[in-house]
Amino acid sequence: MIITVFGATNKVGKRIVQMALPSDNKVRAFGRNMEGLIDEDLRNENFTTIKGYVFSNGDVFDAVSGCDAVVSALVGAVDGADKTRSLGMKNIIAQMQKAGVNRIIAVGDSGVLEDDDFGYILNNPKYPDLYRAVSIEHLKAYEYLKASDLDWTFVCCPDIKDKDTAGKFFTNADYPPYPNLFTITAGNLASFIFNELTRNRYLKKRVGISDTN
């Protein structure tokens, strides 16, 4: 499988790259600063770094053209002024459609999960104001995916801890998992995404996810 990973240098993206390479997948790691992304012993002919900008049509098209699946682990500021998550996703979708690539798994946040009373969790008046702006950005990214004809999965994460795989985790379609510890390690999240690329259990679904301990 040829996998293009956007946001490949952050705590989730780099772990996806590290998991994919030993399995004989071909990985295209896309980001602004690619130096030191993975250890030298993982570097081989299946690993390609792409230094580019997610708002560039040409950079993104070249990155996704001919691949089998895309992972978006884009990050940015939390004040709402940074449009990397929403407009970056919009451009990735457009270039995937142009290139004829259908499968994408994207990282969002738990505010975009379903709430029976308020539609989305982020609409709950008790939702922390600190996270509302960035959750709205994730919501816009989700809406772009939902409106597309792609085979998408949107992983709606709680607080992501910069730790490796810690064992088992809970998932749930469209709603928060139960029980919900409101944290997920970056390793567990990367493990779920990597496995979902081939299992396809959550096509055209949001996914709530949480560590078990």
Accessible surface in RSA format (square Angstrom, percent):
REM  Atomic radii and reference values for relative SASA: ProtOr
REM  Chains: A
REM  Algorithm: Lee & Richards
REM  Probe-radius: 1.40
REM  Slices: 20
REM RES _ NUM      All-atoms   Total-Side   Main-Chain    Non-polar    All polar
REM                ABS   REL    ABS   REL    ABS   REL    ABS   REL    ABS   REL
RES MET A   1    82.85  42.9  38.42  25.4  44.43 105.8  44.03  37.4  38.82  51.4
RES ILE A   2    43.86  25.0  43.86  32.7   0.00   0.0  43.86  31.6   0.00   0.0
RES ILE A   3     0.55   0.3   0.55   0.4   0.00   0.0   0.55   0.4   0.00   0.0
RES THR A   4     0.00   0.0   0.00   0.0   0.00   0.0   0.00   0.0   0.00   0.0
RES VAL A   5     0.07   0.0   0.07   0.1   0.00   0.0   0.07   0.1   0.00   0.0
RES PHE A   6     0.00   0.0   0.00   0.0   0.00   0.0   0.00   0.0   0.00   0.0
RES GLY A   7    14.22  17.5   0.00   N/A  14.22  17.5  12.56  34.5   1.67   3.7
RES ALA A   8     0.00   0.0   0.00   0.0   0.00   0.0   0.00   0.0   0.00   0.0
RES THR A   9    59.80  42.5  40.70  41.3  19.10  45.5  14.38  19.3  45.42  68.7
RES ASN A  10    27.43  18.9  18.88  18.2   8.56  20.6  25.97  62.5   1.46   1.4
RES LYS A  11    76.88  37.5  72.15  44.3   4.73  11.3  38.83  34.9  38.05  40.5
RES VAL A  12     6.37   4.2   6.37   5.8   0.00   0.0   6.37   5.5   0.00   0.0
RES GLY A  13     0.00   0.0   0.00   N/A   0.00   0.0   0.00   0.0   0.00   0.0
RES LYS A  14    65.65  32.0  65.65  40.3   0.00   0.0  15.56  14.0  50.09  53.4
RES ARG A  15    24.94  10.5  24.63  12.6   0.30   0.7   6.98   9.5  17.96  10.9
RES ILE A  16     0.00   0.0   0.00   0.0   0.00   0.0   0.00   0.0   0.00   0.0
RES VAL A  17     0.00   0.0   0.00   0.0   0.00   0.0   0.00   0.0   0.00   0.0
RES GLN A  18    62.55  35.0  57.29  41.9   5.26  12.5  15.30  32.6  47.26  35.8
RES MET A  19    52.47  27.2  40.92  27.1  11.55  27.5  43.95  37.4   8.52  11.3
RES ALA A  20     0.09   0.1   0.09   0.1   0.00   0.0   0.09   0.1   0.00   0.0
RES LEU A  21     3.95   2.2   0.37   0.3   3.58   9.0   0.56   0.4   3.39   9.1
RES PRO A  22    88.48  64.5  51.66  47.1  36.82 133.8  63.52  52.4  24.96 155.1
RES SER A  23    61.80  52.2  34.84  46.5  26.96  62.1  24.60  52.4  37.20  52.1
RES ASP A  24   118.72  83.2 100.88 100.4  17.83  42.2  25.90  61.0  92.81  92.6
RES ASN A  25    16.67  11.5  16.53  16.0   0.14   0.3   0.14   0.3  16.53  16.0
RES LYS A  26   110.03  53.7 109.91  67.4   0.12   0.3  54.20  48.8  55.84  59.5
RES VAL A  27     0.95   0.6   0.00   0.0   0.95   2.3   0.00   0.0   0.95   2.6
RES ARG A  28    48.54  20.4  48.54  24.7   0.00   0.0   9.61  13.1  38.92  23.6
RES ALA A  29     0.00   0.0   0.00   0.0   0.00   0.0   0.00   0.0   0.00   0.0
RES PHE A  30     5.35   2.7   5.35   3.3   0.00   0.0   5.35   3.2   0.00   0.0
RES GLY A  31    10.66  13.1   0.00   N/A  10.66  13.1  10.66  29.3   0.00   0.0
RES ARG A  32   154.07  64.7 146.60  74.7   7.47  17.8  53.24  72.8 100.83  61.1
RES ASN A  33    95.53  65.9  90.51  87.5   5.02  12.1  28.65  69.0  66.88  64.6
RES MET A  34    13.22   6.8  10.43   6.9   2.79   6.7  10.81   9.2   2.41   3.2
RES GLU A  35   132.28  75.9 107.04  81.0  25.25  60.1  73.47 142.1  58.81  48.0
RES GLY A  36    70.68  87.2   0.00   N/A  70.68  87.2  35.59  97.7  35.08  78.6
RES LEU A  37    11.84   6.6   1.52   1.1  10.32  25.9   6.70   4.7   5.14  13.8
RES ILE A  38     9.17   5.2   0.00   0.0   9.17  22.1   3.01   2.2   6.16  16.7
RES ASP A  39   101.10  70.8  95.07  94.6   6.04  14.3  19.21  45.2  81.89  81.7
RES GLU A  40   136.06  78.1 122.60  92.8  13.46  32.0  65.89 127.5  70.16  57.3
RES ASP A  41   128.59  90.1  87.61  87.2  40.97  96.9  50.99 120.0  77.60  77.4
RES LEU A  42    44.91  25.0  44.03  31.5   0.88   2.2  44.91  31.5   0.00   0.0
RES ARG A  43    84.95  35.7  63.58  32.4  21.37  50.9  29.98  41.0  54.97  33.3
RES ASN A  44    65.87  45.4  44.01  42.5  21.87  52.7  32.12  77.3  33.75  32.6
RES GLU A  45   157.66  90.5 120.58  91.2  37.07  88.3  71.27 137.8  86.39  70.5
RES ASN A  46    24.76  17.1  22.34  21.6   2.43   5.8   1.14   2.7  23.63  22.8
RES PHE A  47    22.91  11.5   5.71   3.5  17.20  44.8   5.71   3.5  17.20  49.2
RES THR A  48    68.94  49.0  65.48  66.4   3.46   8.3  42.83  57.5  26.11  39.5
RES THR A  49    57.47  40.9  37.06  37.6  20.41  48.6   5.82   7.8  51.65  78.1
RES ILE A  50    37.73  21.5  34.68  25.8   3.05   7.3  37.73  27.2   0.00   0.0
RES LYS A  51   143.72  70.1 113.10  69.4  30.63  72.9  63.04  56.7  80.68  85.9
RES GLY A  52     2.32   2.9   0.00   N/A   2.32   2.9   1.16   3.2   1.16   2.6
RES TYR A  53   113.76  53.1 113.24  64.4   0.52   1.3  73.20  55.0  40.55  50.0
RES VAL A  54    16.28  10.7  11.96  10.8   4.31  10.4  11.96  10.4   4.31  11.7
RES PHE A  55   103.01  51.5  81.37  50.4  21.63  56.3  82.66  50.1  20.35  58.2
RES SER A  56    38.13  32.2  29.12  38.9   9.01  20.8  22.71  48.4  15.42  21.6
RES ASN A  57    93.75  64.7  88.82  85.8   4.94  11.9  22.10  53.2  71.66  69.3
RES GLY A  58    42.20  52.0   0.00   N/A  42.20  52.0  36.92 101.3   5.28  11.8
RES ASP A  59    46.50  32.6  43.25  43.0   3.26   7.7   3.90   9.2  42.60  42.5
RES VAL A  60     0.00   0.0   0.00   0.0   0.00   0.0   0.00   0.0   0.00   0.0
RES PHE A  61    56.49  28.3  56.49  35.0   0.00   0.0  56.49  34.2   0.00   0.0
RES ASP A  62   101.66  71.2  85.21  84.8  16.45  38.9  26.96  63.4  74.70  74.5
RES ALA A  63     0.00   0.0   0.00   0.0   0.00   0.0   0.00   0.0   0.00   0.0
RES VAL A  64     0.00   0.0   0.00   0.0   0.00   0.0   0.00   0.0   0.00   0.0
RES SER A  65    44.16  37.3  37.72  50.3   6.44  14.8   8.83  18.8  35.33  49.5
RES GLY A  66    54.03  66.6   0.00   N/A  54.03  66.6  38.00 104.3  16.04  35.9
RES CYS A  67    10.35   7.8   0.00   0.0  10.35  24.3   0.00   0.0  10.35  11.2
RES ASP A  68    79.39  55.6  61.48  61.2  17.91  42.3  18.18  42.8  61.21  61.0
RES ALA A  69     1.46   1.3   1.46   2.2   0.00   0.0   1.46   2.1   0.00   0.0
RES VAL A  70     0.00   0.0   0.00   0.0   0.00   0.0   0.00   0.0   0.00   0.0
RES VAL A  71     0.00   0.0   0.00   0.0   0.00   0.0   0.00   0.0   0.00   0.0
RES SER A  72     2.49   2.1   2.35   3.1   0.14   0.3   0.00   0.0   2.49   3.5
RES ALA A  73     1.66   1.5   0.51   0.8   1.15   2.6   0.98   1.4   0.68   1.8
RES LEU A  74    20.66  11.5  15.14  10.8   5.52  13.9  15.28  10.7   5.38  14.5
RES VAL A  75    90.94  59.8  81.75  74.0   9.19  22.2  81.75  71.0   9.19  24.9
RES GLY A  76    27.50  33.9   0.00   N/A  27.50  33.9  14.65  40.2  12.85  28.8
RES ALA A  77    51.65  47.5  36.05  55.6  15.59  35.5  47.39  66.7   4.26  11.3
RES VAL A  78    84.50  55.6  80.72  73.1   3.79   9.1  80.72  70.1   3.79  10.3
RES ASP A  79    97.80  68.5  70.30  70.0  27.50  65.0  41.29  97.2  56.52  56.4
RES GLY A  80    14.27  17.6   0.00   N/A  14.27  17.6  10.75  29.5   3.52   7.9
RES ALA A  81    78.90  72.5  51.42  79.4  27.48  62.5  59.97  84.5  18.93  50.2
RES ASP A  82    41.68  29.2  31.89  31.7   9.79  23.2  18.00  42.4  23.68  23.6
RES LYS A  83    77.41  37.8  73.16  44.9   4.25  10.1  52.13  46.9  25.28  26.9
RES THR A  84    26.91  19.1  26.91  27.3   0.00   0.0  12.23  16.4  14.68  22.2
RES ARG A  85    20.89   8.8  18.68   9.5   2.21   5.3   4.66   6.4  16.23   9.8
RES SER A  86     2.08   1.8   2.08   2.8   0.00   0.0   0.56   1.2   1.52   2.1
RES LEU A  87    77.52  43.2  74.53  53.3   2.99   7.5  74.53  52.3   2.99   8.0
RES GLY A  88     0.00   0.0   0.00   N/A   0.00   0.0   0.00   0.0   0.00   0.0
RES MET A  89     5.15   2.7   5.15   3.4   0.00   0.0   5.15   4.4   0.00   0.0
RES LYS A  90   106.63  52.0 104.64  64.2   1.99   4.7  55.25  49.7  51.38  54.7
RES ASN A  91    16.57  11.4  13.18  12.7   3.38   8.1  12.26  29.5   4.30   4.2
RES ILE A  92     0.00   0.0   0.00   0.0   0.00   0.0   0.00   0.0   0.00   0.0
RES ILE A  93    11.70   6.7  11.70   8.7   0.00   0.0  11.70   8.4   0.00   0.0
RES ALA A  94    45.37  41.7  38.04  58.7   7.33  16.7  40.23  56.6   5.14  13.6
RES GLN A  95    12.61   7.1  12.61   9.2   0.00   0.0   0.00   0.0  12.61   9.6
RES MET A  96     0.00   0.0   0.00   0.0   0.00   0.0   0.00   0.0   0.00   0.0
RES GLN A  97    85.30  47.7  60.77  44.4  24.53  58.4  26.98  57.4  58.32  44.2
RES LYS A  98   151.49  73.9 114.71  70.4  36.78  87.6  76.24  68.6  75.25  80.2
RES ALA A  99    29.12  26.8   0.07   0.1  29.05  66.1   6.36   9.0  22.77  60.3
RES GLY A 100    59.22  73.0   0.00   N/A  59.22  73.0  33.43  91.7  25.79  57.8
RES VAL A 101     7.47   4.9   4.03   3.7   3.44   8.3   7.22   6.3   0.25   0.7
RES ASN A 102    86.70  59.8  82.91  80.1   3.78   9.1  12.29  29.6  74.41  71.9
RES ARG A 103    22.28   9.4  21.75  11.1   0.53   1.3  21.75  29.7   0.53   0.3
RES ILE A 104     0.04   0.0   0.01   0.0   0.03   0.1   0.01   0.0   0.03   0.1
RES ILE A 105     0.00   0.0   0.00   0.0   0.00   0.0   0.00   0.0   0.00   0.0
RES ALA A 106     0.30   0.3   0.18   0.3   0.12   0.3   0.18   0.3   0.12   0.3
RES VAL A 107    20.41  13.4  11.69  10.6   8.72  21.0  11.69  10.2   8.72  23.7
RES GLY A 108     3.18   3.9   0.00   N/A   3.18   3.9   0.00   0.0   3.18   7.1
RES ASP A 109    22.37  15.7  22.37  22.3   0.00   0.0  16.97  39.9   5.40   5.4
RES SER A 110    33.14  28.0  33.14  44.2   0.00   0.0  12.95  27.6  20.19  28.3
RES GLY A 111     0.00   0.0   0.00   N/A   0.00   0.0   0.00   0.0   0.00   0.0
RES VAL A 112     0.00   0.0   0.00   0.0   0.00   0.0   0.00   0.0   0.00   0.0
RES LEU A 113     1.79   1.0   1.79   1.3   0.00   0.0   1.79   1.3   0.00   0.0
RES GLU A 114    50.48  29.0  48.54  36.7   1.93   4.6   6.27  12.1  44.21  36.1
RES ASP A 115    26.81  18.8  21.80  21.7   5.02  11.9   4.73  11.1  22.08  22.0
RES ASP A 116   121.23  84.9  81.65  81.3  39.58  93.6  35.25  83.0  85.98  85.7
RES ASP A 117   124.11  86.9  89.90  89.5  34.21  80.9  16.93  39.8 107.18 106.9
RES PHE A 118    81.21  40.6  65.67  40.7  15.54  40.4  73.77  44.7   7.43  21.3
RES GLY A 119    35.36  43.6   0.00   N/A  35.36  43.6  29.97  82.2   5.40  12.1
RES TYR A 120    45.61  21.3  45.61  25.9   0.00   0.0  29.03  21.8  16.57  20.4
RES ILE A 121    37.11  21.1  37.11  27.6   0.00   0.0  37.11  26.7   0.00   0.0
RES LEU A 122     6.75   3.8   6.75   4.8   0.00   0.0   6.75   4.7   0.00   0.0
RES ASN A 123    69.52  47.9  51.93  50.2  17.58  42.3  16.34  39.3  53.18  51.4
RES ASN A 124    36.31  25.0  36.31  35.1   0.00   0.0   2.95   7.1  33.36  32.2
RES PRO A 125   101.75  74.2  70.67  64.4  31.08 113.0  78.80  65.1  22.95 142.7
RES LYS A 126   187.14  91.3 159.09  97.6  28.05  66.8 109.76  98.8  77.38  82.4
RES TYR A 127    29.08  13.6  21.57  12.3   7.51  19.5  19.18  14.4   9.90  12.2
RES PRO A 128    64.96  47.3  55.11  50.2   9.86  35.8  64.96  53.6   0.00   0.0
RES ASP A 129   120.54  84.4 100.50 100.0  20.04  47.4  38.25  90.0  82.29  82.1
RES LEU A 130   125.80  70.1 109.52  78.4  16.28  40.9 117.85  82.8   7.96  21.4
RES TYR A 131   109.70  51.2 109.70  62.4   0.00   0.0  69.61  52.3  40.09  49.4
RES ARG A 132    60.09  25.2  60.09  30.6   0.00   0.0  40.00  54.7  20.09  12.2
RES ALA A 133    35.19  32.4  28.49  44.0   6.71  15.3  32.57  45.9   2.62   6.9
RES VAL A 134    11.15   7.3  10.92   9.9   0.23   0.6  11.15   9.7   0.00   0.0
RES SER A 135     0.00   0.0   0.00   0.0   0.00   0.0   0.00   0.0   0.00   0.0
RES ILE A 136    68.20  38.8  68.20  50.8   0.00   0.0  68.20  49.1   0.00   0.0
RES GLU A 137     3.04   1.7   3.04   2.3   0.00   0.0   2.21   4.3   0.83   0.7
RES HIS A 138    16.48   9.0  16.48  11.5   0.00   0.0   5.33   5.5  11.15  13.0
RES LEU A 139    23.11  12.9  23.11  16.5   0.00   0.0  23.11  16.2   0.00   0.0
RES LYS A 140    83.45  40.7  82.25  50.5   1.19   2.8  48.84  44.0  34.61  36.9
RES ALA A 141     2.73   2.5   2.73   4.2   0.00   0.0   2.73   3.8   0.00   0.0
RES TYR A 142     6.73   3.1   6.73   3.8   0.00   0.0   0.03   0.0   6.70   8.3
RES GLU A 143    81.74  46.9  76.70  58.0   5.03  12.0  29.40  56.9  52.34  42.7
RES TYR A 144    71.21  33.2  66.07  37.6   5.14  13.4  43.22  32.5  27.99  34.5
RES LEU A 145     0.00   0.0   0.00   0.0   0.00   0.0   0.00   0.0   0.00   0.0
RES LYS A 146   123.46  60.2 105.89  65.0  17.56  41.8  61.25  55.1  62.21  66.3
RES ALA A 147    93.67  86.1  50.99  78.7  42.67  97.1  62.37  87.8  31.30  82.9
RES SER A 148    18.03  15.2   1.38   1.8  16.65  38.4   8.01  17.0  10.03  14.0
RES ASP A 149   112.13  78.5  88.59  88.2  23.53  55.6  45.25 106.5  66.87  66.7
RES LEU A 150     1.12   0.6   1.12   0.8   0.00   0.0   1.12   0.8   0.00   0.0
RES ASP A 151    51.11  35.8  51.11  50.9   0.00   0.0   0.81   1.9  50.29  50.2
RES TRP A 152    11.63   4.7  11.63   5.6   0.00   0.0   9.50   5.1   2.12   3.4
RES THR A 153     0.17   0.1   0.00   0.0   0.17   0.4   0.00   0.0   0.17   0.3
RES PHE A 154     0.83   0.4   0.83   0.5   0.00   0.0   0.83   0.5   0.00   0.0
RES VAL A 155     0.00   0.0   0.00   0.0   0.00   0.0   0.00   0.0   0.00   0.0
RES CYS A 156     0.44   0.3   0.00   0.0   0.44   1.0   0.00   0.0   0.44   0.5
RES CYS A 157     3.28   2.5   0.89   1.0   2.39   5.6   0.89   2.3   2.39   2.6
RES PRO A 158    19.55  14.2   6.66   6.1  12.89  46.8  13.99  11.6   5.56  34.5
RES ASP A 159    79.49  55.7  64.99  64.7  14.50  34.3  31.16  73.3  48.33  48.2
RES ILE A 160    33.63  19.1  25.93  19.3   7.70  18.6  25.93  18.7   7.70  20.9
RES LYS A 161    83.20  40.6  81.33  49.9   1.87   4.5  40.78  36.7  42.42  45.2
RES ASP A 162    88.06  61.7  62.34  62.1  25.72  60.8  22.36  52.6  65.71  65.5
RES LYS A 163   130.73  63.8 126.39  77.6   4.34  10.3  74.89  67.4  55.85  59.5
RES ASP A 164    99.39  69.6  91.13  90.7   8.26  19.5  31.91  75.1  67.48  67.3
RES THR A 165    72.32  51.4  46.75  47.4  25.57  60.9  40.83  54.8  31.49  47.6
RES ALA A 166    57.85  53.2  26.94  41.6  30.91  70.3  38.25  53.9  19.60  51.9
RES GLY A 167    41.99  51.8   0.00   N/A  41.99  51.8  34.08  93.5   7.90  17.7
RES LYS A 168   172.19  84.0 160.99  98.8  11.20  26.7 109.50  98.6  62.69  66.8
RES PHE A 169    55.78  27.9  33.55  20.8  22.23  57.9  33.55  20.3  22.23  63.6
RES PHE A 170    64.70  32.4  61.84  38.3   2.86   7.5  64.70  39.2   0.00   0.0
RES THR A 171    39.10  27.8  13.18  13.4  25.92  61.8   2.38   3.2  36.72  55.5
RES ASN A 172    57.59  39.7  55.23  53.4   2.36   5.7   6.23  15.0  51.36  49.6
RES ALA A 173    36.45  33.5  27.83  42.9   8.62  19.6  27.83  39.2   8.62  22.8
RES ASP A 174    28.98  20.3  28.98  28.8   0.00   0.0   5.10  12.0  23.88  23.8
RES TYR A 175    86.60  40.4  86.60  49.3   0.00   0.0  64.85  48.7  21.75  26.8
RES PRO A 176    42.22  30.8  35.45  32.3   6.77  24.6  35.45  29.3   6.77  42.1
RES PRO A 177     6.25   4.6   2.56   2.3   3.68  13.4   2.73   2.3   3.52  21.8
RES TYR A 178   200.89  93.8 175.61  99.9  25.27  65.8 127.66  95.9  73.23  90.3
RES PRO A 179    60.78  44.3  60.52  55.2   0.27   1.0  60.78  50.2   0.00   0.0
RES ASN A 180    37.03  25.5  21.21  20.5  15.82  38.1   9.60  23.1  27.42  26.5
RES LEU A 181    78.37  43.6  60.97  43.6  17.39  43.7  64.72  45.5  13.65  36.7
RES PHE A 182   136.69  68.4 132.76  82.2   3.93  10.2 132.76  80.5   3.93  11.3
RES THR A 183    37.07  26.4  37.07  37.6   0.00   0.0  26.15  35.1  10.93  16.5
RES ILE A 184     0.00   0.0   0.00   0.0   0.00   0.0   0.00   0.0   0.00   0.0
RES THR A 185     7.91   5.6   7.91   8.0   0.00   0.0   7.91  10.6   0.00   0.0
RES ALA A 186     0.00   0.0   0.00   0.0   0.00   0.0   0.00   0.0   0.00   0.0
RES GLY A 187     0.70   0.9   0.00   N/A   0.70   0.9   0.70   1.9   0.00   0.0
RES ASN A 188     0.78   0.5   0.78   0.8   0.00   0.0   0.00   0.0   0.78   0.8
RES LEU A 189     0.00   0.0   0.00   0.0   0.00   0.0   0.00   0.0   0.00   0.0
RES ALA A 190     0.00   0.0   0.00   0.0   0.00   0.0   0.00   0.0   0.00   0.0
RES SER A 191    23.38  19.8  22.70  30.3   0.69   1.6   2.65   5.7  20.73  29.0
RES PHE A 192    12.23   6.1  11.20   6.9   1.04   2.7  12.14   7.4   0.09   0.3
RES ILE A 193     0.00   0.0   0.00   0.0   0.00   0.0   0.00   0.0   0.00   0.0
RES PHE A 194    43.56  21.8  41.57  25.7   1.99   5.2  41.57  25.2   1.99   5.7
RES ASN A 195    47.96  33.1  46.20  44.7   1.75   4.2   4.41  10.6  43.55  42.1
RES GLU A 196     2.78   1.6   1.68   1.3   1.10   2.6   0.91   1.8   1.87   1.5
RES LEU A 197     6.33   3.5   1.01   0.7   5.32  13.4   1.01   0.7   5.32  14.3
RES THR A 198    95.33  67.8  70.56  71.5  24.77  59.0  57.65  77.4  37.68  57.0
RES ARG A 199   150.47  63.2 124.30  63.4  26.17  62.3  36.55  50.0 113.91  69.0
RES ASN A 200    61.53  42.4  47.13  45.5  14.40  34.7   8.18  19.7  53.35  51.6
RES ARG A 201   154.56  64.9 119.52  60.9  35.04  83.4  43.57  59.5 110.99  67.3
RES TYR A 202    16.87   7.9  16.80   9.6   0.07   0.2   9.82   7.4   7.05   8.7
RES LEU A 203    72.33  40.3  59.72  42.7  12.61  31.7  59.72  41.9  12.61  33.9
RES LYS A 204    99.99  48.8  86.20  52.9  13.79  32.8  79.50  71.6  20.49  21.8
RES LYS A 205    86.02  42.0  85.64  52.5   0.38   0.9  39.38  35.4  46.64  49.7
RES ARG A 206    19.49   8.2  19.38   9.9   0.11   0.3   0.00   0.0  19.49  11.8
RES VAL A 207     0.00   0.0   0.00   0.0   0.00   0.0   0.00   0.0   0.00   0.0
RES GLY A 208     0.03   0.0   0.00   N/A   0.03   0.0   0.03   0.1   0.00   0.0
RES ILE A 209     1.94   1.1   0.00   0.0   1.94   4.7   0.00   0.0   1.94   5.3
RES SER A 210     0.00   0.0   0.00   0.0   0.00   0.0   0.00   0.0   0.00   0.0
RES ASP A 211     5.85   4.1   5.85   5.8   0.00   0.0   1.95   4.6   3.90   3.9
RES THR A 212    41.56  29.6  21.21  21.5  20.35  48.5  16.39  22.0  25.17  38.0
RES ASN A 213   139.34  96.1  95.09  91.9  44.25 106.6  62.82 151.2  76.53  74.0
END  Absolute sums over single chains surface
CHAIN  1 A     9975.8       7983.9       1991.9       5286.3       4689.5
END  Absolute sums over all chains
TOTAL          9975.8       7983.9       1991.9       5286.3       4689.5
